[in-house]
Amino acid sequence: MRQSDLEYLGKLDGRHSWSCGDDCFYWTDGANIVTSDLAGTIPFCRVTLAPRQSFRPRTIKALTRTDAKRAIVEALC
């Protein structure tokens, strides 16, 4: 599975949403959890920063939509 296999549905009730087949996934900006229900009560996977390259210093940054999408794909594989 690749990130391009997820279809971005836009924002629903302030949460980003993706679908893959019959499954839907939801994420709120900056949150560290993707859920499988719009209410946010059923956790699906954790969102973490992408692995850093060894030559780049570590920086503090907020989690992004790309980080959430990567986490969904990793959890589905």
N, CA, C and O atoms as a DFTB+ gen file, in Angstrom:
308 C
 N C O
     1  1       0.836      -1.178       0.000
     2  2       0.000       0.000       0.000
     3  2       0.883       1.244       0.000
     4  3       1.938       1.275       0.632
     5  1       0.428       2.274      -0.724
     6  2       1.155       3.543      -0.798
     7  2       0.254       4.668      -0.304
     8  3      -0.963       4.513      -0.201
     9  1       0.877       5.801      -0.003
    10  2       0.094       6.950       0.446
    11  2      -0.905       7.387      -0.610
    12  3      -1.976       7.896      -0.281
    13  1      -0.563       7.192      -1.869
    14  2      -1.467       7.607      -2.947
    15  2      -2.726       6.734      -3.011
    16  3      -3.692       7.095      -3.683
    17  1      -2.721       5.597      -2.321
    18  2      -3.907       4.734      -2.289
    19  2      -5.001       5.287      -1.373
    20  3      -6.164       4.896      -1.481
    21  1      -4.621       6.199      -0.471
    22  2      -5.612       6.828       0.403
    23  2      -6.252       8.002      -0.328
    24  3      -5.560       8.801      -0.959
    25  1      -7.554       8.100      -0.242
    26  2      -8.264       9.215      -0.873
    27  2      -8.586      10.260       0.186
    28  3      -9.274       9.972       1.166
    29  1      -8.083      11.479      -0.017
    30  2      -8.362      12.567       0.921
    31  2      -9.767      13.089       0.664
    32  3     -10.100      13.464      -0.461
    33  1     -10.588      13.114       1.704
    34  2     -11.980      13.529       1.571
    35  2     -12.214      14.970       1.996
    36  3     -13.328      15.479       1.875
    37  1     -11.178      15.628       2.490
    38  2     -11.332      16.999       2.979
    39  2     -11.580      17.012       4.475
    40  3     -11.363      16.013       5.162
    41  1     -12.034      18.148       4.970
    42  2     -12.303      18.279       6.401
    43  2     -13.782      18.041       6.682
    44  3     -14.659      18.595       6.018
    45  1     -14.030      17.211       7.673
    46  2     -15.386      16.958       8.163
    47  2     -15.416      17.330       9.638
    48  3     -14.650      16.783      10.432
    49  1     -16.281      18.240      10.007
    50  2     -16.366      18.702      11.404
    51  2     -15.002      19.113      11.950
    52  3     -14.698      18.852      13.114
    53  1     -14.183      19.753      11.125
    54  2     -12.882      20.236      11.566
    55  2     -11.789      19.187      11.608
    56  3     -10.689      19.467      12.085
    57  1     -12.062      17.987      11.122
    58  2     -11.066      16.915      11.141
    59  2     -10.757      16.494       9.714
    60  3     -11.662      16.375       8.888
    61  1      -9.470      16.267       9.420
    62  2      -9.073      15.765       8.108
    63  2      -9.557      14.326       7.990
    64  3      -9.536      13.577       8.967
    65  1      -9.988      13.944       6.804
    66  2     -10.486      12.575       6.637
    67  2      -9.951      11.950       5.359
    68  3      -9.781      12.616       4.338
    69  1      -9.689      10.644       5.446
    70  2      -9.213       9.841       4.326
    71  2     -10.052       8.579       4.256
    72  3     -10.603       8.130       5.261
    73  1     -10.143       8.015       3.069
    74  2     -10.811       6.723       2.935
    75  2      -9.909       5.760       2.185
    76  3      -9.090       6.149       1.352
    77  1     -10.088       4.497       2.510
    78  2      -9.392       3.406       1.830
    79  2     -10.395       2.258       1.782
    80  3     -10.641       1.593       2.789
    81  1     -10.963       2.036       0.618
    82  2     -12.022       1.036       0.518
    83  2     -13.229       1.497       1.315
    84  3     -13.723       2.607       1.113
    85  1     -13.702       0.657       2.214
    86  2     -14.859       0.995       3.048
    87  2     -14.466       1.656       4.365
    88  3     -15.338       2.053       5.139
    89  1     -13.161       1.780       4.633
    90  2     -12.689       2.337       5.901
    91  2     -12.430       3.832       5.777
    92  3     -11.957       4.307       4.744
    93  1     -12.743       4.564       6.833
    94  2     -12.457       5.998       6.893
    95  2     -11.595       6.271       8.121
    96  3     -11.712       5.597       9.144
    97  1     -10.727       7.276       7.996
    98  2      -9.804       7.637       9.069
    99  2      -9.849       9.144       9.257
   100  3      -9.999       9.892       8.291
   101  1      -9.718       9.591      10.514
   102  2      -9.877      11.003      10.840
   103  2      -8.728      11.474      11.715
   104  3      -8.251      10.750      12.588
   105  1      -8.289      12.714      11.461
   106  2      -7.178      13.281      12.211
   107  2      -7.412      14.769      12.403
   108  3      -7.849      15.456      11.480
   109  1      -7.121      15.273      13.606
   110  2      -7.218      16.695      13.923
   111  2      -5.825      17.296      13.876
   112  3      -4.862      16.674      14.326
   113  1      -5.711      18.512      13.329
   114  2      -4.408      19.183      13.230
   115  2      -3.637      19.106      14.541
   116  3      -4.161      19.463      15.596
   117  1      -2.385      18.638      14.475
   118  2      -1.510      18.584      15.629
   119  2      -1.719      17.404      16.561
   120  3      -0.922      17.210      17.479
   121  1      -2.754      16.616      16.361
   122  2      -3.032      15.478      17.251
   123  2      -2.050      14.341      16.978
   124  3      -1.503      14.237      15.880
   125  1      -1.830      13.492      17.978
   126  2      -0.910      12.368      17.792
   127  2      -1.647      11.044      17.614
   128  3      -1.040       9.979      17.727
   129  1      -2.944      11.100      17.340
   130  2      -3.754       9.896      17.134
   131  2      -4.644      10.072      15.905
   132  3      -5.250      11.125      15.711
   133  1      -4.714       9.027      15.081
   134  2      -5.697       8.945      14.000
   135  2      -6.797       8.035      14.512
   136  3      -6.519       6.995      15.109
   137  1      -8.039       8.417      14.283
   138  2      -9.153       7.596      14.748
   139  2      -9.933       7.030      13.571
   140  3      -9.822       7.508      12.442
   141  1     -10.715       6.013      13.855
   142  2     -11.518       5.395      12.801
   143  2     -12.989       5.794      12.910
   144  3     -13.845       5.226      12.232
   145  1     -13.276       6.776      13.770
   146  2     -14.634       7.314      13.839
   147  2     -14.552       8.833      13.947
   148  3     -13.598       9.374      14.507
   149  1     -15.543       9.506      13.416
   150  2     -15.532      10.965      13.364
   151  2     -15.577      11.592      14.752
   152  3     -15.067      12.695      14.947
   153  1     -16.175      10.911      15.706
   154  2     -16.256      11.435      17.073
   155  2     -14.899      11.419      17.773
   156  3     -14.713      12.108      18.776
   157  1     -13.955      10.640      17.254
   158  2     -12.619      10.589      17.840
   159  2     -12.490       9.676      19.032
   160  3     -11.592       9.863      19.853
   161  1     -13.364       8.687      19.152
   162  2     -13.334       7.803      20.324
   163  2     -12.661       6.456      20.064
   164  3     -12.305       5.757      21.013
   165  1     -12.480       6.078      18.797
   166  2     -11.875       4.783      18.482
   167  2     -10.499       5.013      17.853
   168  3     -10.411       5.285      16.656
   169  1      -9.415       4.906      18.647
   170  2      -8.071       5.131      18.101
   171  2      -7.715       4.085      17.048
   172  3      -8.016       2.902      17.210
   173  1      -7.078       4.527      15.978
   174  2      -6.627       3.603      14.937
   175  2      -5.107       3.446      14.969
   176  3      -4.604       2.323      14.937
   177  1      -4.371       4.557      15.032
   178  2      -2.907       4.475      15.088
   179  2      -2.346       5.775      15.650
   180  3      -3.028       6.800      15.686
   181  1      -1.094       5.714      16.085
   182  2      -0.388       6.892      16.589
   183  2       0.300       7.594      15.434
   184  3       0.741       6.954      14.479
   185  1       0.390       8.898      15.524
   186  2       1.088       9.702      14.527
   187  2       2.407      10.153      15.134
   188  3       2.433      10.723      16.225
   189  1       3.495       9.898      14.429
   190  2       4.819      10.316      14.880
   191  2       5.509      11.065      13.748
   192  3       5.071      11.024      12.599
   193  1       6.580      11.739      14.088
   194  2       7.361      12.427      13.063
   195  2       8.073      11.403      12.200
   196  3       8.387      10.303      12.656
   197  1       8.323      11.764      10.968
   198  2       9.075      10.893      10.063
   199  2      10.484      10.716      10.617
   200  3      10.996      11.608      11.293
   201  1      11.117       9.577      10.341
   202  2      12.494       9.382      10.805
   203  2      13.386      10.501      10.282
   204  3      13.283      10.898       9.121
   205  1      14.256      11.001      11.142
   206  2      15.122      12.098      10.703
   207  2      16.370      11.553      10.036
   208  3      16.802      10.432      10.302
   209  1      16.933      12.363       9.174
   210  2      18.182      11.985       8.522
   211  2      19.315      12.280       9.490
   212  3      19.276      13.292      10.190
   213  1      20.306      11.434       9.545
   214  2      21.357      11.531      10.557
   215  2      22.149      12.831      10.485
   216  3      22.681      13.278      11.502
   217  1      22.240      13.438       9.325
   218  2      23.049      14.648       9.201
   219  2      22.259      15.918       9.531
   220  3      22.841      17.002       9.586
   221  1      20.963      15.805       9.748
   222  2      20.142      16.977      10.044
   223  2      19.882      17.056      11.542
   224  3      19.541      16.050      12.164
   225  1      20.037      18.232      12.125
   226  2      19.744      18.372      13.560
   227  2      18.252      18.217      13.820
   228  3      17.422      18.493      12.954
   229  1      17.932      17.772      15.020
   230  2      16.536      17.586      15.386
   231  2      15.888      18.949      15.642
   232  3      16.458      19.798      16.327
   233  1      14.713      19.142      15.094
   234  2      13.977      20.384      15.317
   235  2      12.596      20.039      15.866
   236  3      12.071      18.949      15.637
   237  1      12.034      20.975      16.582
   238  2      10.688      20.785      17.112
   239  2       9.711      21.275      16.057
   240  3       9.812      22.409      15.589
   241  1       8.777      20.432      15.687
   242  2       7.768      20.837      14.710
   243  2       6.459      20.135      15.014
   244  3       6.421      19.082      15.651
   245  1       5.398      20.746      14.544
   246  2       4.068      20.169      14.747
   247  2       3.857      19.013      13.779
   248  3       4.440      18.980      12.695
   249  1       3.026      18.076      14.177
   250  2       2.658      16.988      13.273
   251  2       1.805      17.548      12.137
   252  3       1.002      18.459      12.338
   253  1       1.991      16.993      10.952
   254  2       1.298      17.504       9.772
   255  2       0.356      16.454       9.200
   256  3       0.326      15.304       9.638
   257  1      -0.406      16.887       8.213
   258  2      -1.312      15.979       7.516
   259  2      -0.536      14.852       6.846
   260  3      -1.014      13.720       6.791
   261  1       0.652      15.150       6.338
   262  2       1.494      14.124       5.717
   263  2       1.933      13.088       6.746
   264  3       1.965      11.895       6.446
   265  1       2.273      13.533       7.960
   266  2       2.644      12.600       9.031
   267  2       1.474      11.672       9.357
   268  3       1.664      10.473       9.564
   269  1       0.271      12.228       9.401
   270  2      -0.919      11.417       9.692
   271  2      -1.161      10.399       8.581
   272  3      -1.476       9.240       8.851
   273  1      -1.014      10.830       7.349
   274  2      -1.234       9.932       6.206
   275  2      -0.205       8.804       6.211
   276  3      -0.546       7.652       5.944
   277  1       1.049       9.129       6.512
   278  2       2.102       8.114       6.588
   279  2       1.788       7.101       7.683
   280  3       1.996       5.902       7.496
   281  1       1.288       7.574       8.826
   282  2       0.952       6.679       9.942
   283  2      -0.185       5.729       9.568
   284  3      -0.162       4.556       9.942
   285  1      -1.170       6.225       8.837
   286  2      -2.287       5.372       8.405
   287  2      -1.780       4.268       7.493
   288  3      -2.136       3.102       7.663
   289  1      -0.945       4.635       6.522
   290  2      -0.415       3.644       5.574
   291  2       0.419       2.598       6.302
   292  3       0.296       1.407       6.018
   293  1       1.274       3.029       7.245
   294  2       2.095       2.074       8.002
   295  2       1.218       1.126       8.814
   296  3       1.527      -0.061       8.922
   297  1       0.131       1.633       9.383
   298  2      -0.755       0.787      10.192
   299  2      -1.531      -0.206       9.327
   300  3      -1.848      -1.306       9.781
   301  1      -1.836       0.168       8.100
   302  2      -2.591      -0.723       7.215
   303  2      -1.723      -1.817       6.603
   304  3      -2.242      -2.854       6.189
   305  1      -0.425      -1.605       6.539
   306  2       0.480      -2.602       5.926
   307  2       0.792      -3.745       6.856
   308  3       1.533      -4.656       6.487
